[in-house]
Amino acid sequence: MEFTFTKMEGLGNDYLYVYDDPDKYDAPALSVKLSERHFGAGSDGMIWIMPSDNADFKMRIFNADGSEAKMCGNGIRCVGKFVYDHGYTAKDHLLIDTLSGIKTLDLKIKDGVAVGATVNMGKVDVFEPKTIDAGGEAVTCRPVSVGNPHAVIFVDDAENAPLTTLGPKVEKHPAFPGGVNTEFVQVIDNHHLRMRVWERGSGVTLACGTGACASVAAAVAAGYCPIDEEVTVTLDGGDLHIKITDDGAAVMTGPAATVYKGEVTL
């Protein structure tokens, strides 16, 4: 049986997109196999798109290690581009059903092709900072929920942040049952953050949309950034623009791009 997919990316956060029901396949095993960057197509995971009874479309996300994620900010923009560019919809305002709730998405269309989107990610929950023992090192982070869990760590120099050493320790720490995405955030000024990320289930990625939302929400709570004003978050893959509204919701704007289409024999 031949299996087709479209590789897409949002600021280098790349997934393989399939319009089909993942329950018809062994979706976790497929994600592990196809995400491998030497023997597979190479990606941060797979995103499956299907019709929804509650929204325009539904998305399910499987990380590169086969675990299922609740939400992906860069991924949802690419979902909007996928369904528009493939002719599944002519609408530029979409409701997308995710495991963390229904999100609203407004596509940016250029020459008949979707090139990006603004997404209302819903309410962000920011908790009090906590200090954990990560392999003998005391680490202070701020837990944030954007429908999925994050631990935001403010640093003086994001370029030299201990992504690959501290990231996995925080991800698997008992303080975060089920694991956590870990963001290392440098405050450039009150409208500009530099962020790098260790993603739960995927490791270092070039960008994380929910992580950018979590970082701005944490920065607002800490008094580093203003509420209800757009903040630029510079990730390894480029810039996202995030606003935390007065009612605590995160609004994210960023690009979406198609890399290639492929097929494999299962």
Order of alpha helices (4+ residues) and beta strands (2+ residues): beta-beta-alpha-beta-beta-beta-alpha-beta-beta-beta-beta-beta-beta-beta-alpha-beta-beta-beta-alpha-beta-beta-beta-beta
